[in-house]
């Protein structure tokens, strides 16, 4: 397992988590400004700082993810991005001055152990830096049809099932976006002129926008608890499949499928638990702060986060 790939993927996950928390804090400052009459028609200094820092980290996380995909496998990078939930919990506890409860810490442990168990047993191989041109049409068509089928099925149900189906549809598109991003980074040595004339950078942008749009629909359809497990596991497992189909990556099978399945189960359990956690679901900044901090922070405005990079 490439240590540099792991480090870069974890940095991307932590940057995305920090961006989500800081942008939520900017929303908090907006609520405080409106309540006190400060910065009417404009932005207060604190709100501007939180938003700018969050936007910068969000852009940086995309660059670092691209770097991780350039030196490592899709099957390794995308599952590691699930650690964004862990970083969101940690950073959120600092920014909003709240300690996670026992259930949240157990969920934290389950996700961390599950991820380590799955990746340790699967041992993803590196594969090729770019996919063979003839593979993109059938693979891309299959992913597109799966996304359309999931989105269509979501219209037949309501509430949590709809949110889960839309979350899964978003996940497969985020995985495809990451695969295209890996293709883009693999072609960089050929020069920017070659890359600008190629179709992959533009396809990456389109699939990323579709994935983001589906994610917003999933959030509107139901709770984070309904959409997040499908989003996290769907992205990881689809990325493993795309890594095999496009880049020749492989994971260990046979007897190792037992610990891999246990790891996926722990990932699912941890994801559900963390999706309920205030730091991830956005409740820490909607609930009144503890008594000893009430005078400093007041009431906060919330909003769920997208626990995912591209």
C-alpha positions as CSV (number, residue, x, y, z in Angstrom):
1,X,0.0,0.0,0.0
2,X,1.5,3.3,-1.1
3,X,2.1,5.5,2.0
4,X,2.1,8.7,-0.1
5,X,-1.3,7.8,-1.5
6,X,-2.7,7.2,2.0
7,X,-1.3,10.5,3.3
8,X,-2.7,12.5,0.4
9,X,-6.1,10.9,0.5
10,X,-6.3,11.6,4.3
11,X,-5.3,15.2,3.7
12,X,-8.0,15.6,1.1
13,X,-10.6,14.1,3.5
14,X,-9.5,16.3,6.3
15,X,-9.5,19.4,4.2
16,X,-13.0,18.7,2.9
17,X,-14.2,18.1,6.4
18,X,-12.7,21.4,7.7
19,X,-14.2,23.2,4.7
20,X,-17.7,21.9,5.6
21,X,-17.3,22.9,9.3
22,X,-15.9,26.3,8.5
23,X,-18.6,27.1,6.0
24,X,-21.3,26.0,8.5
25,X,-19.6,28.3,11.0
26,X,-19.9,31.1,8.5
27,X,-23.6,30.5,8.4
28,X,-23.6,30.7,12.2
29,X,-21.9,34.1,12.0
30,X,-24.6,35.2,9.5
31,X,-27.3,34.3,12.0
32,X,-25.5,36.1,14.7
33,X,-25.0,39.2,12.5
34,X,-28.7,39.3,11.7
35,X,-29.7,38.9,15.4
36,X,-27.5,41.7,16.5
37,X,-27.9,44.0,13.5
38,X,-24.2,43.8,12.6
39,X,-22.9,44.0,9.0
40,X,-26.2,44.7,7.4
41,X,-25.9,44.5,3.6
42,X,-22.4,43.0,3.9
43,X,-20.3,40.5,5.7
44,X,-18.7,40.8,9.1
45,X,-15.0,40.1,9.4
46,X,-15.4,36.8,11.2
47,X,-18.0,35.5,8.8
48,X,-15.9,36.5,5.8
49,X,-12.8,34.8,7.3
50,X,-14.7,31.5,8.0
51,X,-16.2,31.4,4.5
52,X,-13.0,32.3,2.7
53,X,-11.0,29.7,4.7
54,X,-13.6,27.1,4.0
55,X,-13.7,27.8,0.3
56,X,-9.9,27.7,0.1
57,X,-9.8,24.3,1.9
58,X,-12.5,23.0,-0.4
59,X,-10.5,23.9,-3.5
60,X,-7.4,22.6,-1.9
61,X,-9.0,19.2,-1.1
62,X,-9.8,18.7,-4.8
63,X,-6.2,19.4,-5.8
64,X,-4.9,17.0,-3.1
65,X,-7.4,14.3,-4.1
66,X,-6.2,14.6,-7.7
67,X,-2.6,14.2,-6.5
68,X,-3.6,11.1,-4.6
69,X,-5.2,9.6,-7.6
70,X,-2.1,10.5,-9.7
71,X,0.1,8.3,-7.5
72,X,-2.3,5.7,-6.2
73,X,-5.2,3.5,-7.1
74,X,-8.8,4.5,-7.3
75,X,-9.6,1.4,-5.2
76,X,-7.5,2.9,-2.3
77,X,-8.1,6.6,-2.6
78,X,-11.9,6.7,-2.7
79,X,-12.6,4.4,0.3
80,X,-10.1,6.5,2.3
81,X,-12.2,9.6,1.7
82,X,-14.8,8.0,4.0
83,X,-12.6,9.3,6.8
84,X,-14.1,12.7,6.1
85,X,-16.8,11.8,8.6
86,X,-14.1,11.1,11.3
87,X,-12.4,14.5,10.6
88,X,-15.7,16.3,10.6
89,X,-16.5,14.9,14.0
90,X,-13.1,15.9,15.4
91,X,-12.9,19.4,13.8
92,X,-16.6,20.1,14.6
93,X,-16.0,19.2,18.3
94,X,-13.3,21.9,18.4
95,X,-15.1,24.6,16.4
96,X,-18.4,24.2,18.2
97,X,-16.9,23.4,21.6
98,X,-19.0,20.2,22.2
99,X,-17.8,16.8,23.2
100,X,-19.1,13.7,21.3
101,X,-21.1,11.3,23.3
102,X,-20.2,7.6,23.9
103,X,-22.3,6.3,21.0
104,X,-20.6,8.7,18.6
105,X,-17.2,7.6,19.7
106,X,-18.2,4.0,19.2
107,X,-19.4,4.8,15.7
108,X,-16.0,6.6,15.2
109,X,-14.2,3.5,16.2
110,X,-16.4,1.2,14.1
111,X,-15.8,3.2,10.9
112,X,-12.1,3.5,11.5
113,X,-11.6,-0.2,12.3
114,X,-13.9,-1.2,9.4
115,X,-12.0,0.9,6.9
116,X,-8.6,-0.4,8.1
117,X,-9.9,-4.0,8.0
118,X,-11.3,-3.7,4.5
119,X,-8.3,-2.0,3.0
120,X,-5.9,-4.2,4.9
121,X,-7.6,-7.4,3.6
122,X,-8.3,-6.1,0.1
123,X,-4.8,-4.8,-0.5
124,X,-5.7,-2.8,-3.6
125,X,-3.1,-3.0,-6.4
126,X,-1.9,0.1,-8.2
127,X,-3.0,-0.8,-11.8
128,X,-2.5,1.5,-14.8
129,X,-2.3,5.3,-14.7
130,X,-4.8,5.6,-17.6
131,X,-7.5,3.4,-18.9
132,X,-7.6,2.0,-22.4
133,X,-9.8,4.2,-24.7
134,X,-12.1,1.4,-25.7
135,X,-13.1,0.8,-22.0
136,X,-14.7,4.2,-21.4
137,X,-17.8,3.8,-23.5
138,X,-19.1,0.5,-22.1
139,X,-18.1,1.3,-18.5
140,X,-19.4,4.9,-18.7
141,X,-22.7,3.7,-20.2
142,X,-23.2,1.0,-17.5
143,X,-22.6,3.6,-14.8
144,X,-24.9,6.1,-16.5
145,X,-27.7,3.5,-16.8
146,X,-27.3,2.5,-13.2
147,X,-27.5,6.1,-12.1
148,X,-30.7,6.6,-14.2
149,X,-32.2,3.4,-12.8
150,X,-31.6,4.5,-9.2
151,X,-32.8,8.0,-9.8
152,X,-36.0,6.6,-11.6
153,X,-36.6,4.2,-8.7
154,X,-36.3,7.0,-6.2
155,X,-39.4,8.6,-7.8
156,X,-41.5,5.6,-6.8
157,X,-40.8,6.0,-3.0
158,X,-40.7,8.7,-0.4
159,X,-38.7,9.7,2.6
160,X,-35.7,7.6,3.7
161,X,-35.9,5.1,0.8
162,X,-35.8,7.9,-1.7
163,X,-32.9,9.6,0.1
164,X,-31.0,6.3,0.1
165,X,-31.6,5.7,-3.6
166,X,-30.6,9.2,-4.5
167,X,-27.5,9.0,-2.3
168,X,-26.5,5.8,-4.0
169,X,-27.1,7.4,-7.4
170,X,-24.9,10.3,-6.3
171,X,-22.2,7.9,-5.1
172,X,-21.8,6.0,-8.4
173,X,-21.5,9.4,-10.2
174,X,-18.9,10.6,-7.7
175,X,-17.0,7.4,-8.2
176,X,-17.1,7.9,-12.0
177,X,-16.0,11.5,-11.5
178,X,-13.0,10.3,-9.5
179,X,-12.2,7.7,-12.2
180,X,-12.2,10.5,-14.8
181,X,-10.1,12.7,-12.6
182,X,-7.5,9.8,-12.4
183,X,-7.6,9.6,-16.2
184,X,-6.9,13.4,-16.4
185,X,-4.0,13.2,-14.0
186,X,-2.6,10.3,-15.9
187,X,-2.5,12.4,-19.1
188,X,-0.8,15.4,-17.6
189,X,2.7,14.2,-18.6
190,X,1.5,14.6,-22.3
191,X,1.1,18.3,-21.8
192,X,-1.7,20.8,-21.2
193,X,-2.3,21.2,-24.9
194,X,-3.1,17.5,-25.3
195,X,-5.3,17.6,-22.2
196,X,-7.3,20.6,-23.4
197,X,-8.1,18.8,-26.6
198,X,-9.2,15.6,-24.8
199,X,-12.7,14.9,-23.7
200,X,-12.0,13.7,-20.2
201,X,-11.6,17.1,-18.4
202,X,-15.0,18.2,-19.6
203,X,-16.6,14.9,-18.8
204,X,-15.1,15.2,-15.3
205,X,-16.8,18.5,-14.8
206,X,-20.2,17.3,-16.1
207,X,-20.3,14.1,-14.0
208,X,-19.1,16.1,-10.9
209,X,-22.0,18.5,-11.4
210,X,-24.5,15.7,-11.9
211,X,-23.2,14.0,-8.7
212,X,-23.5,17.2,-6.7
213,X,-27.0,17.8,-7.9
214,X,-28.1,14.3,-7.0
215,X,-26.6,14.7,-3.6
216,X,-28.6,17.9,-3.0
217,X,-31.8,16.0,-4.0
218,X,-30.8,13.2,-1.6
219,X,-30.5,15.7,1.3
220,X,-33.8,17.3,0.5
221,X,-35.6,13.9,0.3
222,X,-34.6,12.6,3.7
223,X,-32.2,12.7,6.6
224,X,-28.4,12.4,6.5
225,X,-28.8,9.0,8.3
226,X,-30.7,7.7,5.2
227,X,-28.4,9.0,2.5
228,X,-24.9,8.9,4.1
229,X,-24.4,5.1,4.3
230,X,-25.5,4.6,0.7
231,X,-23.2,7.5,-0.3
232,X,-20.1,6.3,1.6
233,X,-20.4,2.6,0.8
234,X,-21.6,3.2,-2.7
235,X,-18.7,5.4,-3.6
236,X,-16.1,3.1,-2.1
237,X,-17.5,-0.1,-3.7
238,X,-18.2,1.5,-7.1
239,X,-14.7,2.9,-7.1
240,X,-13.3,-0.6,-6.5
241,X,-15.3,-1.9,-9.5
242,X,-14.2,1.0,-11.7
243,X,-10.6,0.5,-10.7
244,X,-10.8,-3.1,-11.9
245,X,-12.8,-2.4,-15.0
246,X,-10.8,0.7,-16.2
247,X,-7.3,0.6,-14.7
248,X,-6.7,-3.0,-14.1
249,X,-6.6,-2.7,-10.3
250,X,-7.3,-5.7,-8.2
251,X,-8.3,-6.5,-4.7
252,X,-7.6,-9.8,-2.9
253,X,-10.5,-12.3,-3.0
254,X,-10.8,-15.9,-1.7
255,X,-10.6,-16.3,2.1
256,X,-9.9,-12.6,2.4
257,X,-13.5,-11.8,1.4
258,X,-14.5,-12.7,5.0
259,X,-12.6,-9.9,6.7
260,X,-13.5,-7.6,3.8
261,X,-17.2,-8.2,4.4
262,X,-16.7,-7.6,8.1
263,X,-14.9,-4.4,7.3
264,X,-17.8,-3.3,5.0
265,X,-20.3,-4.1,7.8
266,X,-18.3,-2.0,10.4
267,X,-18.1,0.8,7.8
268,X,-21.8,0.7,7.4
269,X,-22.5,0.7,11.2
270,X,-20.0,3.5,11.8
271,X,-21.4,5.6,9.0
272,X,-24.9,5.3,10.3
273,X,-23.8,6.2,13.8
274,X,-21.7,9.2,12.7
275,X,-24.5,10.4,10.4
276,X,-26.5,10.8,13.6
277,X,-23.7,12.7,15.3
278,X,-24.3,16.4,15.8
279,X,-21.0,17.3,14.3
280,X,-21.8,15.6,11.0
281,X,-25.6,16.2,10.8
282,X,-25.3,19.8,11.7
283,X,-27.1,19.8,15.0
284,X,-24.2,21.2,17.1
285,X,-24.7,24.6,15.5
286,X,-28.5,24.6,15.9
287,X,-28.7,23.6,19.5
288,X,-28.1,26.1,22.3
289,X,-24.5,25.8,23.5
290,X,-23.6,24.5,27.0
291,X,-24.4,26.9,29.9
292,X,-20.8,28.0,30.4
293,X,-20.5,29.1,26.7
294,X,-24.0,30.5,26.2
295,X,-22.9,34.0,26.5
296,X,-20.1,33.6,23.8
297,X,-21.9,31.7,21.1
298,X,-25.6,32.1,21.3
299,X,-27.9,30.1,19.0
300,X,-26.6,28.7,15.7
301,X,-27.9,28.0,12.3
302,X,-27.4,24.5,11.0
303,X,-27.1,22.5,7.8
304,X,-26.0,19.1,7.0
305,X,-22.7,18.5,5.3
306,X,-21.7,16.5,2.3
307,X,-19.2,14.0,3.8
308,X,-17.5,13.4,0.4
309,X,-15.0,14.7,-1.9
310,X,-15.3,14.1,-5.5
